């Protein structure tokens, strides 16, 4: 809560890619990892993976933020945890703070990093390396994650899974009477192992209602007054890993009436539920980092032929 009240404040001006507010955001994230004594990812400029992206027809300077905890037994196998650090900025003179989109995913990553660092200090080291990748330019078309996939800091062939967290702090209208849920999107598309591990971990630790409905691309979703084709598998940063044959999970709690509006604010976040979802993701991450065998790719992998942005 304390982190999100800062990260989704007016001071960050909606974190539009390339803007002053986005620069404040990446400094905030870098300082957090430095305070935790978690090292910068190799190939970065003091945690920043710098790039130039086109936003509204103009080239802007922007950056992903990347940190790493190296594994003890399989340091050259990587689990990449992602959330997008940007939002849509100021529109019509109003700041879009993006508390849920994706402040909720961003602070969840920071809390998971802190928990892992506390574990390290008490002798619990993950067997595989864990990369914390906060990506820019998601709202402009998944651009920061696309840049990473084309210029990876760690080999994609040694990246065993991507866990992507984008909007997990609220409920959608389908779950008005069932708030203990979480959508998992893509979990079985490339690796049945990943899907099965998620179910097992949830049963052991969390007992959330895991909702897999959006693995079905034929299922339509209702947003902004009308039904749309379901393209959630293609709509967040995990897809730039999936299209490189890396198993993914997109953790998501659905859209709501404040989606991409100035009313997506911190006081509307369900913090106890955000905590429960964050703990489930942590336990899944820990299991994947410490199992003896890396998860297997399906032999009959499903590829759905939609553009990479899915928008």
C-alpha positions in Angstrom: 0.0 0.0 0.0 2.8 2.4 0.9 4.6 1.7 -2.3 1.5 2.1 -4.5 0.4 5.3 -2.9 3.7 6.7 -4.1 4.0 5.0 -7.4 0.4 5.9 -8.5 0.5 9.4 -7.2 0.1 12.6 -9.2 3.8 13.3 -8.9 4.4 10.5 -11.4 2.1 12.2 -13.9 0.6 9.0 -15.2 4.0 7.5 -16.3 3.6 8.0 -20.0 6.4 6.4 -21.9 9.3 8.9 -22.4 7.7 11.5 -20.1 9.1 13.2 -17.0 6.7 11.0 -14.9 8.1 7.8 -16.5 11.6 9.0 -15.7 10.6 9.5 -12.1 9.1 6.0 -12.1 12.3 4.2 -13.3 14.4 6.1 -10.8 11.9 5.0 -8.1 12.3 1.3 -9.2 16.1 1.4 -9.5 16.3 3.0 -6.0 14.2 0.2 -4.5 16.4 -2.5 -5.9 19.5 -0.7 -4.8 18.0 -0.3 -1.3 17.4 -4.1 -1.2 20.9 -4.8 -2.4 19.7 -6.7 -5.4 22.1 -6.3 -8.2 21.5 -4.8 -11.6 21.0 -7.1 -14.5 24.1 -7.6 -16.7 24.1 -5.4 -19.8 22.2 -2.6 -18.2 23.3 0.9 -17.4 22.9 0.9 -13.7 19.6 -1.2 -13.9 18.4 0.6 -17.1 18.0 -1.1 -20.4 17.9 2.0 -22.6 16.1 2.3 -25.9 14.4 4.8 -28.2 10.8 4.2 -29.1 8.3 5.9 -31.3 5.3 7.3 -29.3 2.7 9.4 -31.1 5.0 9.7 -34.1 8.0 11.0 -32.1 11.1 9.2 -31.0 11.5 9.2 -27.2 14.2 8.0 -24.9 13.0 5.4 -22.4 14.1 2.3 -20.5 13.3 -1.0 -19.0 14.4 -1.6 -15.4 16.1 -5.0 -14.8 17.6 -6.6 -11.6 18.6 -10.1 -10.9 19.1 -12.6 -8.1 21.5 -15.3 -9.3 20.7 -19.0 -8.8 22.8 -21.3 -6.7 22.6 -24.5 -8.8 21.3 -23.5 -12.2 22.5 -19.9 -12.5 22.2 -19.9 -16.3 18.5 -20.8 -16.3 16.3 -17.8 -15.9 12.8 -17.1 -14.7 11.7 -13.6 -15.8 9.1 -11.8 -13.7 7.5 -8.9 -15.6 5.1 -6.0 -15.1 4.8 -2.8 -17.1 6.1 0.4 -15.5 4.3 2.8 -17.8 0.7 4.1 -18.1 -1.2 6.5 -20.4 -0.1 9.8 -18.8 -2.2 13.0 -18.8 -5.3 13.3 -21.0 -7.6 16.3 -21.2 -5.7 17.8 -18.3 -6.4 14.9 -16.0 -3.7 12.5 -14.7 -4.3 8.8 -15.3 -2.6 7.3 -12.2 -2.9 3.7 -13.2 -3.1 2.3 -9.7 -4.3 -1.1 -11.0 -2.9 -0.7 -14.5 -0.1 -1.6 -13.7 0.7 -0.1 -10.4 -0.6 -3.3 -8.8 1.7 -5.5 -10.8 4.7 -3.2 -10.2 4.4 -3.2 -6.5 3.8 -6.9 -6.4 7.1 -7.4 -8.1 8.8 -5.1 -5.6 7.3 -7.0 -2.6 8.3 -10.4 -4.1 11.9 -9.1 -4.6 12.0 -8.0 -1.0 10.7 -11.3 0.2 13.3 -13.2 -1.8 16.1 -10.9 -0.5 15.0 -11.6 3.1 15.2 -15.3 2.2 18.7 -14.9 0.9 19.8 -13.2 4.1 18.4 -16.2 6.0 20.1 -18.8 3.8 17.3 -19.5 1.3 18.7 -19.1 -2.2 16.8 -20.0 -5.3 18.4 -22.7 -7.5 17.6 -20.8 -10.7 18.2 -17.1 -11.4 15.3 -14.7 -11.1 15.2 -11.6 -13.3 12.9 -8.7 -12.3 12.0 -6.9 -15.5 9.9 -3.8 -15.4 9.1 -3.0 -19.0 8.3 0.3 -20.6 6.0 1.1 -23.5 3.3 -1.6 -22.9 0.6 0.9 -23.4 2.1 1.9 -26.8 2.0 -1.7 -28.1 4.1 -3.9 -25.9 7.2 -2.1 -27.1 9.5 -2.5 -24.1 9.0 -6.2 -23.9 9.4 -6.5 -27.7 12.7 -4.7 -27.3 13.9 -7.1 -24.6 12.9 -10.1 -26.7 15.0 -8.7 -29.6 17.9 -7.6 -27.3 17.7 -10.0 -24.4 19.9 -9.4 -21.4 19.9 -13.2 -20.8 19.6 -15.9 -23.5 16.0 -16.6 -24.5 16.8 -20.3 -24.9 17.8 -20.4 -21.3 14.7 -18.5 -20.1 12.4 -21.2 -18.8 9.3 -19.2 -18.0 7.9 -15.7 -17.9 5.4 -14.7 -15.2 3.7 -11.5 -16.1 1.7 -9.5 -13.7 -0.7 -6.9 -15.2 -3.7 -5.6 -13.2 -4.3 -7.8 -10.1 -5.6 -5.3 -7.6 -9.4 -5.2 -8.3 -12.3 -7.3 -9.3 -14.3 -7.4 -12.5 -18.1 -7.6 -12.9 -18.0 -11.4 -13.5 -16.8 -11.9 -9.9 -19.0 -9.5 -7.8 -19.8 -12.4 -5.5 -16.5 -14.2 -5.7 -13.6 -11.9 -5.0 -11.1 -14.7 -4.2 -10.2 -15.4 -7.8 -7.4 -14.8 -10.3 -7.3 -15.2 -14.1 -4.3 -17.3 -15.3 -3.9 -16.8 -19.1 -1.7 -18.9 -21.2 -0.6 -21.4 -18.5 -1.3 -24.5 -20.6 -0.6 -23.1 -24.1 3.1 -23.9 -24.2 3.6 -26.1 -21.1 1.2 -28.4 -19.4 3.8 -28.7 -16.6 3.4 -25.0 -15.9 -0.4 -25.3 -15.7 -0.3 -28.3 -13.4 2.3 -26.6 -11.1 0.0 -23.6 -10.8 -3.0 -25.8 -9.7 -0.9 -27.7 -7.3 0.7 -24.6 -5.7 -2.7 -22.9 -5.4 -4.2 -26.0 -3.7 -1.2 -26.2 -1.3 -0.9 -22.5 -0.3 -3.6 -20.1 -1.6 -7.0 -21.7 -2.4 -7.8 -19.0 -4.9 -10.5 -19.6 -7.6 -8.1 -20.0 -10.6 -10.1 -18.9 -13.6 -8.8 -20.2 -17.0 -11.7 -19.1 -19.2 -9.5 -16.7 -21.2 -7.3 -19.5 -22.5 -10.2 -20.0 -24.9 -9.8 -17.4 -27.7 -13.4 -18.0 -28.8 -14.7 -16.5 -25.6 -15.7 -12.9 -25.9 -15.2 -10.3 -23.2 -17.3 -7.3 -22.4 -15.5 -4.0 -22.2 -16.6 -0.4 -22.5 -20.2 -1.2 -23.4 -19.7 -3.9 -26.0 -18.4 -7.4 -26.5 -14.9 -7.9 -28.0 -13.0 -10.9 -29.3 -10.9 -12.3 -26.4 -7.3 -11.4 -27.1 -5.9 -11.3 -23.6 -3.2 -13.8 -24.5 -1.8 -11.2 -26.9 -2.5 -8.0 -24.9 0.3 -7.9 -22.4 4.0 -8.3 -22.2 4.1 -12.1 -21.7 3.3 -12.5 -25.4 6.7 -11.3 -26.5 8.1 -14.3 -24.6 5.4 -16.7 -25.7 6.1 -16.0 -29.4 9.7 -17.0 -28.7 8.6 -20.4 -27.3 8.9 -19.5 -23.7 6.1 -20.7 -21.4 4.2 -17.9 -19.8 1.5 -17.0 -17.3 -0.4 -13.8 -17.5 -1.8 -13.0 -14.0 -4.8 -10.7 -14.3 -8.0 -9.9 -12.4 -9.9 -8.4 -15.3 -10.9 -4.9 -16.5 -13.3 -2.7 -14.5 -15.2 0.6 -14.9 -12.0 2.6 -14.1 -9.8 1.0 -16.8 -7.7 3.6 -18.6 -9.5 6.4 -16.8 -8.3 9.0 -14.2 -10.5 7.1 -11.6 -8.1 4.1 -11.5 -6.8 5.3 -8.1 -5.1 3.8 -5.1 -8.0 3.8 -2.7 -10.0 1.4 -4.9 -7.4 -1.3 -4.7 -8.4 -4.4 -2.6 -5.1 -4.7 -0.6 -5.9 -7.9 1.3 -6.8 -9.6 -2.0 -3.7 -8.1 -3.8 -1.6 -9.6 -1.0 -3.2 -13.0 -1.4 -2.6 -13.0 -5.1 1.0 -11.8 -4.7 1.7 -14.7 -2.3 0.3 -17.2 -4.8 2.6 -15.8 -7.5 5.5 -15.9 -5.1 5.0 -19.5 -4.2 4.7 -20.4 -7.9 7.9 -18.6 -8.7 9.7 -20.3 -5.8 8.5 -23.8 -7.0 9.7 -23.1 -10.5 13.0 -21.7 -9.3 13.8 -24.8 -7.1 12.4 -27.9 -8.8 15.1 -30.3 -10.1 13.9 -30.3 -13.7 13.0 -27.3 -15.8 9.4 -27.3 -17.0 8.8 -29.0 -20.4 7.4 -27.6 -23.5 4.3 -29.3 -25.0 4.9 -31.3 -28.1 1.6 -30.1 -29.5 2.0 -26.4 -28.7 -0.9 -24.2 -29.6 -0.2 -21.2 -31.7 -3.0 -18.8 -32.3 -2.5 -16.6 -35.4 -3.3 -13.1 -34.2 -1.0 -10.0 -34.4 1.5 -9.7 -31.6 -0.2 -6.7 -30.0 -3.7 -8.2 -30.1 -5.3 -4.8 -29.7 
